[in-house]
Amino acid sequence: MSIIFETALKNEIKNTARNVYILFGNDGYLKNLYANKISGMCAEPDDIFNFQKFSGDCDLQEVYDAVLQFPMMSDKKCVILTDYDFEKCSKSDFEKLCTIISDTPESCVFILLYDVLEIVAKKNTKLSKLVTAAEKNNGVAAELNHRTVPDLIKMLTAGAAKRGCKFEGAAARYLVETSGEDINTLKNELEKLCNFVGSGEITKQTVDEICIKTVEASVYTLSKHIIECNMSAALKILDELFYLKVEPIIILSTISGFYVDMYRTFVGKERAMTAPEIAQAFDYKNREFVIRNAVSDVKKFTSTKFLFSFDALRAADKSLKSFSSDPRVVLEQLLVKLGYIAIRGECLD
């Protein structure tokens, strides 16, 4: 089984379309982008004769008939099957799907698209059989995952330049760190930023003023305020998170994750490791910035402060899961306790 990634697929579709494409991965924007590009090579979506799309609950015989049907007034037609769950279907239906892939003629482009349904490629025997069937019939499977942070920064700076704006790499990286790595979200935020600054420069301050933040980024900022003992700012963010109806356990989990990141960085620095070495040791692939940001924070911490902090986090977790305490009160008390520990190095009972 051979699976390609975005760069290879991008080069692939510059030439003649293949008979079969299997598209999956964790980036919904990219999957739909390339599905549309591939289908557009042979038929428009409103072409009722040469473009057909089926959902995962369809009758596979109808898909098979559509694939074998000759195109009308065109060299090719396109058939897309979306989110067909081959891992849970019957043995006969799986064999039927393999047959569709194997029998797709040159007059048709068959796209097996996994838009919502998650497919894990590792040790997936059934996926391997589908990919093998595709490869034998001039087909290819592509795993389309989120782009790396450097790729996203390049996309943002280039996109801003096309719109007549200046977007330095550091500010673009900040947008990725605070708004997440979803391309659709980043493109929307870039559009908002460019409309706001006109032909000016997009700075970190502009990003803070204009852009949405992920829950993780908001809690990260909250956690930074905690270790700086800026309780008013931390409680304000907590208030915003409750207003947005973010689950208390998610807030606590993300705060805990912040402290775990700091502790790993602390342990690495104790062993004279560099930030890239720490990121590699703890598998922070594509998230190296987390360790870079933690380097300055851990200077304020000792092993005792970490011990007290994790005790406070465990106690808050136990209280939230007991369902007998007010979640807001639990989290407000936790913020105060963590701030006291960060400044004094002592427990606040």
N, C-alpha and C positions, 0 to 999 in steps of 0.2 A: 504494500500500500504506500503510495506516494502522495503527500499532501503539500500543496504550494501555499504561499502567503501573498499578501496584497501586491508587493512589488512585482512578483512573477506573474500574477494574474493581470496586472495592469499592462505588462508587456505582451501577454498572451492575446488580449483582445484588440491589440493594435492591428493584428492580421486577420485572417479568416476565422470565423466563429467555429468552435468545436461542436460536436453533436450533443454532448452532455456536460452539464456543469452541476456540481454539488457544492452549495455555498452554505457555510455555517461559521460560528465564531461568536464572540461576545460583543461585537460592535454592530448594532442594528442599522446605523446610518450607512456604514460601508457595505453591508450585505445588500441593502436595498439599492444603494448607488450602483453597484456592479451588476445586480440583477437587471436594473433598468437599462444600463449601458449595453449589456449583452442582448437583451430582448430587442432593444432599439436598432441593433444591427440588421435585424431581419423583418421586424414588424412593429407598427405603432400600437399602443394600447387600445386605441379605438377601432382597430382593424378587426372587425368581427369574424372575418374569414381566416385570418392568419395569426391571430393572437388569442390564446385561451389560458385562463388561470383557474386552478382548482385548489380548494382548501383541503386540510388534512382529513376531514371526515367524508371525503368523496368515495365514489365507487371506482376502484382502480381500472376496471374494464373501460370506463368512459375516458380515463386518461390515456389508456393504451390505444383506443380507437382514435383519439385526437392526435396522438403522436404519429400514427401511421397514415393519417389522412393527408392527401397531397395539398400543398398550398395553392391558393387561387390567385392568378395573375401576379405571381411572385416566385422567386427562386426558393425562398425558405419561409417557414412559419415558426412560431415559438409557442411552446407549452410550458407553463410554470405550475409546479406542484408545491404548495406551501405547507410547511409544518406537518408532514405526514410522519406519524410516530412509528417508525419501523422497528423500534425496540419492544413495543407492546402489541404489535399486530400479530395475527395468526401466521403460522408457518407458510400457508398457501398464499397469503397476501404478501408476505415478504418475498417469496419466490416470484410472485407476479411483478413486484416492483423491480426486482433484478432483471426480469424479462423485458420490462419497458425500457430500462437503461440499455440493455444489450441489443434490443431491436430498433432503437431510435435510428431512423434513416438519415442520410445526409440532407434530405429536404426539410429536416426539422431540427430545431435547437430545443432540447429538453433541459429545464432548469429545476433542480430539486433544491428549494430554498428553505432554510431554517431560520425564520424571522423571529419567532417567539420561543419556540421549543429549543431547549438547550441540548446541545450534542457534545459529549466529551469524547475526544478522539483517542485518548490513551487507553489501550487494551480493549478497544471496542471491536469485537469480532464481526458484528453485523455491518458496522460502518466500513470495515475493511473489505467485506464482500461487495458492498455497493461500489466502493472506490475501484476495486479490481475490475468489476463489470464495466464501469465507466471508462477505465483506461484501455480496455480491450476494444472499446467502440469509439475511439477518438474523443475521449472525455477527460475531465480533470476535476479534482476536488480542491477547494480553496478554503482555508481557515482564515477568517477575517476578524482579527482581534483589534482592540484599541491600539492606536498608534502610540509610539514611544513619546515621551515628553519632548525630546529634541525635535521630533517630527512635527508635533503640535505647535511648538514655538515657531518653527519655520513657517508653518501654515498661517499662523496668526500674523506674524510680521509681514509676510508677503501679501496677505489679504488686506491688511491695513494700508500698505503702500499702494495697492491697486485703487484704494478708495481715497487716496491723497492724504493719508494720515501717517504719523510717525509712531511706531510702536517698538520700543527697544526690547531686546531679549529678556532683560530682568523683569520688566513689567509684564511681558507676555507669559513668562514662567509663573509669575504671581497669579495671573488669571487662571492658569491651568491648576495651580495648587489650591485656589479658593473655590473655583466653580466646577472642578472635576475634569475628567478626560473624555467625556462624551462629545463627539464632534458636532453633533446637532446643537447642543447647548452652547458650545464655544463659538460656533458660527453666529448664533443668535445674539450672544453677548458682544461679539465683535461688531455686529451691525449696529447695536445700540451705542457702543462706545464711539464708533466713527460718526454716527449721526450727532452725537453729543458734542464732540470736539471739533467737528467740521474738518478743517485742514490742519488742525493743531497736533499736539503730541499727547498720546495716551500714557498716563503715568500710573503708578500704583495707587495714588490717591484717587484718580479717576475711576479705577477699577472698584475701589471701596465704595465710592459714591453711587455708581451706576449699576454694578453687576450683582446678580444673585450669588449666594454662597451655598455650598453644599452643607448638609448637617455636620459632616465631619469637619469642614473648615470652620464653621461657626463654633463648634465645641472646642476645636483646636485653639481658636482665639480666646475662648472662655478660659481654657486651661492655662494659657499664657498669662492671663490676668490673675489667675489664682496664684501662680508661683511668684508673681510680682506683688501679690497682696493688694491688688486693685479690686476690692470686693464690689464696689458700686458698679464697675464696668462688667464684672463677671455676672453679677445678679441681673443686670440689664439684659445680657445675652440670654441668660436662663429664662427670663420673662418672655423674650421673643420666641424662644424655642417652644415654650408651653403655649404661647399664642398660636404658633404654627401647628400645634397638636402633635409634636414629636413625642414618641413614646418615651417615658422616663427611663426605662431600662436601656434604650438605645443611647440616650444621653450619658448614662452611667458607663455603659460599655465603651463609648468613644473616649470619655475621660480616662477610663482605665487603660485604654489602648495608648493614649498619650503618655501615661506614666510608664507603661511597658517599653515604649520607644525610648523614653529618657533613660530607663534603667539599663537597657541593652547598650545604649551609647555610653553610659557611665561605666559599665563593665568593660567595654571595648577600650575606652580611654585609660582605664586602670592598667590595661595590658599594653599600653602604648600603641594601639591600633589607630590608623587613620580613618576618617569618615567613610571613604570608599571601601576599605577593608571591613569595617563594621557592617556596612550595608550588604556586602557580599556574604559575610559570615551568617547573617540572620535573614538572608533571602529577601532583601528589599528591592528586587528588580523592578525598575521603572518608578521606584518610590524613594530613590536615594536622597531626595530633598528632605525627607522626614528626618533622616539621621543628621544631615547638614544643619537643619534648624535646631535640632536637639543639642548640638555640641555646646552652644553658648548657655543653654538652660541648665545643663547638668553641673556647670561650674558652681552653681548656688546650692548643690545638693551633696549630702553625705549618705553613707549606707544607712545610718540611723534614721535620717529623714525619709528615705525610701521605705524602710521597715514600718514606720508609723503611718506613712501615706497608704501603703497597701493594706494595713490593718483597717484604716478608715474606709477604704474602698470596699473591702470585704464586708464590713459591718453594714454599709449602705446597701450593698447587694442583698444581704440577708433581710434587711428591713423592707426593701421593695418587693421581694419575693414572698414575704409573709402576708401581704395584702391587708395588714392591720394598721399600717401607718400611712399618713398622707404623703404621696410621692413628692410633692413640691417641698414640703417641710424637710423630708429626708435629704433631698438634693441641696437645698439651701444650707442646711446644717453641714453637709459634706463640704461645700465650698468654703465655708468659714473654717472648718477643721483643717482642710488641706492648706489654706492660706496661712493659718497659724503655724502649722508644721513647717512650711516653707521658710517662714521668717524666723521663728524661734527654735525650731528643731525639737519641739516638745508636743506631747499630745494635749488636746483640749477636750476634756471629758464633760 
